[in-house]
């Protein structure tokens, strides 16, 4: 096997760096897609829960309980003065 030249070593380093960059980009896309799907699931489940709460008092109680469990101020703010659609009061 011939002795590697400095140019060959540098080219191999560049190839490794490019491969790592491609791998990092792929991993980032997978993570982004996972977060997107998670967000979509939460939105769908939230919509289903709110719809059920407008039709069934058991679910309305669950929604009420869940909203009272919110502890972070930034999460409470969107619910200030909010009631379920169709709820008296």
LUMTOR-683646 format. One line per field, with one value per atom (N, C-alpha, C): residue number from 1; residue in one letter; chain; x, y, z. Coordinates in Angstrom, 1 decimal. Layout:
BEGIN
n c(NUM,...)
res c(A,...)
chain c(A,...)
c1 c(X,...)
c2 c(Y,...)
c3 c(Z,...)
END
This chain:
BEGIN
n c(1,1,1,2,2,2,3,3,3,4,4,4,5,5,5,6,6,6,7,7,7,8,8,8,9,9,9,10,10,10,11,11,11,12,12,12,13,13,13,14,14,14,15,15,15,16,16,16,17,17,17,18,18,18,19,19,19,20,20,20,21,21,21,22,22,22,23,23,23,24,24,24,25,25,25,26,26,26,27,27,27,28,28,28,29,29,29,30,30,30,31,31,31,32,32,32,33,33,33,34,34,34,35,35,35,36,36,36,37,37,37,38,38,38,39,39,39,40,40,40,41,41,41,42,42,42,43,43,43,44,44,44,45,45,45,46,46,46,47,47,47,48,48,48,49,49,49,50,50,50,51,51,51,52,52,52,53,53,53,54,54,54,55,55,55,56,56,56,57,57,57,58,58,58,59,59,59,60,60,60,61,61,61,62,62,62,63,63,63,64,64,64,65,65,65,66,66,66,67,67,67,68,68,68,69,69,69,70,70,70,71,71,71,72,72,72,73,73,73,74,74,74,75,75,75,76,76,76,77,77,77,78,78,78,79,79,79,80,80,80,81,81,81,82,82,82,83,83,83,84,84,84,85,85,85,86,86,86,87,87,87,88,88,88,89,89,89)
res c(X,X,X,X,X,X,X,X,X,X,X,X,X,X,X,X,X,X,X,X,X,X,X,X,X,X,X,X,X,X,X,X,X,X,X,X,X,X,X,X,X,X,X,X,X,X,X,X,X,X,X,X,X,X,X,X,X,X,X,X,X,X,X,X,X,X,X,X,X,X,X,X,X,X,X,X,X,X,X,X,X,X,X,X,X,X,X,X,X,X,X,X,X,X,X,X,X,X,X,X,X,X,X,X,X,X,X,X,X,X,X,X,X,X,X,X,X,X,X,X,X,X,X,X,X,X,X,X,X,X,X,X,X,X,X,X,X,X,X,X,X,X,X,X,X,X,X,X,X,X,X,X,X,X,X,X,X,X,X,X,X,X,X,X,X,X,X,X,X,X,X,X,X,X,X,X,X,X,X,X,X,X,X,X,X,X,X,X,X,X,X,X,X,X,X,X,X,X,X,X,X,X,X,X,X,X,X,X,X,X,X,X,X,X,X,X,X,X,X,X,X,X,X,X,X,X,X,X,X,X,X,X,X,X,X,X,X,X,X,X,X,X,X,X,X,X,X,X,X,X,X,X,X,X,X,X,X,X,X,X,X,X,X,X,X,X,X)
chain c(A,A,A,A,A,A,A,A,A,A,A,A,A,A,A,A,A,A,A,A,A,A,A,A,A,A,A,A,A,A,A,A,A,A,A,A,A,A,A,A,A,A,A,A,A,A,A,A,A,A,A,A,A,A,A,A,A,A,A,A,A,A,A,A,A,A,A,A,A,A,A,A,A,A,A,A,A,A,A,A,A,A,A,A,A,A,A,A,A,A,A,A,A,A,A,A,A,A,A,A,A,A,A,A,A,A,A,A,A,A,A,A,A,A,A,A,A,A,A,A,A,A,A,A,A,A,A,A,A,A,A,A,A,A,A,A,A,A,A,A,A,A,A,A,A,A,A,A,A,A,A,A,A,A,A,A,A,A,A,A,A,A,A,A,A,A,A,A,A,A,A,A,A,A,A,A,A,A,A,A,A,A,A,A,A,A,A,A,A,A,A,A,A,A,A,A,A,A,A,A,A,A,A,A,A,A,A,A,A,A,A,A,A,A,A,A,A,A,A,A,A,A,A,A,A,A,A,A,A,A,A,A,A,A,A,A,A,A,A,A,A,A,A,A,A,A,A,A,A,A,A,A,A,A,A,A,A,A,A,A,A,A,A,A,A,A,A)
c1 c(0.8,0.0,0.9,0.6,1.5,1.2,2.2,2.1,1.1,0.1,-0.8,-0.2,-0.6,-0.1,-0.9,-0.3,-1.1,-2.4,-2.3,-3.5,-4.6,-4.2,-5.1,-5.7,-4.9,-5.4,-6.4,-6.1,-7.0,-8.3,-8.2,-9.4,-10.3,-9.7,-10.4,-11.1,-10.4,-11.0,-12.2,-12.1,-13.2,-14.4,-14.1,-15.2,-15.9,-15.1,-15.7,-16.6,-16.1,-16.8,-18.1,-18.1,-19.3,-20.3,-19.8,-20.7,-21.3,-20.5,-21.1,-22.2,-21.9,-22.9,-24.2,-24.0,-25.2,-26.0,-25.3,-25.9,-26.6,-26.0,-26.6,-27.8,-27.8,-29.0,-30.1,-29.8,-30.9,-31.4,-30.6,-31.1,-32.0,-31.6,-32.4,-33.8,-33.8,-35.1,-36.0,-35.4,-36.2,-36.7,-35.9,-36.4,-37.5,-37.3,-38.4,-39.7,-39.6,-40.8,-41.5,-40.7,-41.2,-42.0,-41.4,-42.0,-43.3,-43.3,-44.4,-45.6,-45.3,-46.3,-46.9,-46.0,-46.4,-47.4,-47.0,-47.9,-49.2,-49.2,-50.5,-51.3,-50.7,-51.5,-52.2,-51.4,-51.9,-53.1,-52.9,-54.0,-55.3,-55.1,-56.3,-56.9,-56.1,-56.7,-57.3,-56.7,-57.3,-58.7,-58.8,-60.0,-61.1,-60.7,-61.6,-62.1,-61.2,-61.6,-62.5,-62.2,-63.1,-64.5,-64.5,-65.8,-66.6,-65.9,-66.6,-67.1,-66.3,-66.7,-67.9,-68.1,-69.4,-70.6,-70.4,-71.5,-71.7,-70.8,-70.8,-70.3,-71.0,-70.6,-69.4,-69.2,-68.1,-66.8,-66.8,-65.6,-65.5,-66.6,-66.5,-65.8,-66.1,-65.5,-64.0,-63.6,-62.2,-61.5,-62.1,-61.4,-61.3,-62.3,-62.2,-61.1,-61.0,-60.0,-58.6,-58.5,-57.2,-56.7,-57.7,-57.3,-57.0,-57.6,-57.2,-55.9,-55.4,-54.0,-52.9,-53.2,-52.1,-51.4,-50.1,-49.3,-48.4,-48.0,-47.1,-48.0,-47.5,-48.3,-48.5,-47.4,-47.5,-48.5,-48.8,-49.8,-51.2,-51.3,-52.6,-53.2,-52.3,-52.8,-53.8,-53.6,-54.6,-56.0,-56.0,-57.3,-58.0,-57.4,-58.0,-59.4,-60.5,-61.8,-62.4,-61.7,-62.2,-63.1,-64.2,-65.1,-65.3,-65.8,-66.1,-67.2,-67.1,-68.2,-69.5,-70.5,-71.8,-72.0,-70.9,-71.0,-71.7,-72.5,-73.2,-72.2,-72.1,-71.4,-70.3)
c2 c(-1.2,0.0,1.2,2.2,3.4,4.3,5.1,6.0,7.1,7.5,8.5,9.9,10.6,12.0,12.9,14.1,15.1,15.5,15.5,15.9,14.8,13.5,12.4,12.4,12.7,12.8,13.9,15.1,16.2,15.9,15.2,14.9,13.9,12.9,12.0,12.7,13.7,14.5,15.3,15.9,16.6,15.7,14.5,13.5,13.1,12.9,12.5,13.7,14.9,16.1,16.3,16.0,16.1,15.1,13.8,12.8,13.1,13.6,14.0,15.1,16.0,17.1,16.5,15.6,15.0,14.2,13.5,12.7,13.7,14.8,15.7,16.3,16.6,17.2,16.2,14.9,13.8,13.7,13.7,13.6,14.8,16.0,17.2,17.0,16.5,16.4,15.4,14.3,13.2,13.9,14.6,15.3,16.3,17.0,18.0,17.3,16.3,15.5,14.9,14.4,13.9,14.9,16.1,17.2,17.7,17.7,18.1,17.1,15.8,14.8,14.9,15.1,15.3,16.4,17.6,18.8,18.5,17.8,17.5,16.6,15.6,14.7,15.5,16.4,17.2,18.1,18.7,19.5,18.7,17.6,16.7,16.2,15.7,15.2,16.4,17.6,18.7,19.1,19.0,19.3,18.3,17.0,15.9,16.1,16.4,16.6,17.8,18.9,20.1,19.8,19.1,18.7,17.8,16.8,15.9,16.7,17.7,18.4,19.3,19.7,20.5,19.6,18.3,17.3,16.4,16.4,15.4,16.1,16.1,16.8,16.1,14.8,14.2,14.8,14.9,15.5,17.0,17.7,19.1,19.2,18.3,18.2,18.0,17.1,16.8,18.0,18.7,19.9,20.9,21.1,22.1,21.7,20.5,20.0,20.2,19.9,20.1,21.5,22.4,23.8,24.4,23.8,24.3,23.8,22.7,22.2,22.9,23.8,24.6,25.4,25.2,25.9,27.1,27.0,28.0,29.2,30.4,31.6,31.8,31.5,31.6,30.6,29.5,28.6,29.0,29.6,30.1,31.2,32.1,33.3,33.1,32.1,31.9,31.5,31.0,30.5,31.5,32.7,33.7,34.1,33.9,34.3,33.3,32.2,31.3,30.3,30.0,28.9,28.0,26.8,25.9,26.5,26.3,26.8,26.1,26.9,26.3,26.2,26.5,26.4,27.6,27.4,28.6,29.2,30.6,31.2,31.9)
c3 c(0.0,0.0,0.0,-0.9,-1.0,0.2,0.5,1.6,1.2,2.1,1.7,1.7,0.7,0.5,1.4,1.8,2.5,1.8,0.5,-0.3,-0.1,-0.1,0.0,1.4,2.4,3.8,3.9,3.4,3.4,2.7,1.5,0.8,1.6,2.3,3.1,4.3,4.9,6.0,5.4,4.2,3.7,3.4,2.9,2.7,3.9,5.0,6.3,6.8,6.7,7.1,6.3,5.0,4.2,4.6,4.8,5.2,6.6,7.5,8.8,8.6,7.8,7.5,7.0,6.0,5.4,6.5,7.4,8.4,9.4,9.8,10.7,10.1,8.8,8.1,8.1,7.9,7.9,9.3,10.3,11.7,12.0,11.6,11.8,11.1,9.9,9.2,9.9,10.4,11.2,12.4,13.2,14.4,14.1,13.0,12.7,12.3,11.6,11.2,12.4,13.3,14.6,15.4,15.5,16.2,15.5,14.2,13.4,13.6,13.6,13.8,15.2,16.2,17.6,17.8,17.1,17.2,16.6,15.4,14.7,15.6,16.2,17.1,18.2,18.8,20.0,19.5,18.3,17.8,17.6,17.0,16.7,18.0,18.9,20.2,20.9,20.9,21.6,21.0,19.7,19.0,19.3,19.4,19.7,21.1,22.0,23.4,23.6,22.9,23.0,22.5,21.3,20.7,21.7,22.3,23.2,24.4,24.9,26.1,25.8,24.6,24.3,24.2,24.1,24.0,25.2,26.1,27.2,28.4,29.5,30.7,31.4,31.2,31.7,31.1,29.8,29.1,29.5,29.7,30.1,31.4,32.3,33.6,33.5,32.6,32.4,31.9,30.9,30.3,31.4,32.2,33.3,34.3,34.7,35.6,35.0,33.7,33.0,33.0,32.7,32.6,33.9,35.0,36.4,36.8,36.2,36.5,35.8,34.9,34.2,35.3,35.3,36.3,35.7,34.5,34.0,33.5,33.9,33.6,32.1,31.3,29.9,29.2,29.9,29.5,29.9,31.1,31.6,30.8,30.3,29.7,28.6,27.7,26.6,27.1,28.3,28.9,29.8,30.0,30.8,30.2,31.0,30.5,29.5,29.2,28.2,28.8,28.1,28.4,27.2,27.5,26.4,25.5,24.2,23.3,23.8,23.9,24.3,25.8,26.5,28.0,28.6,29.5,30.2,31.1,31.0,32.0,32.2)
END
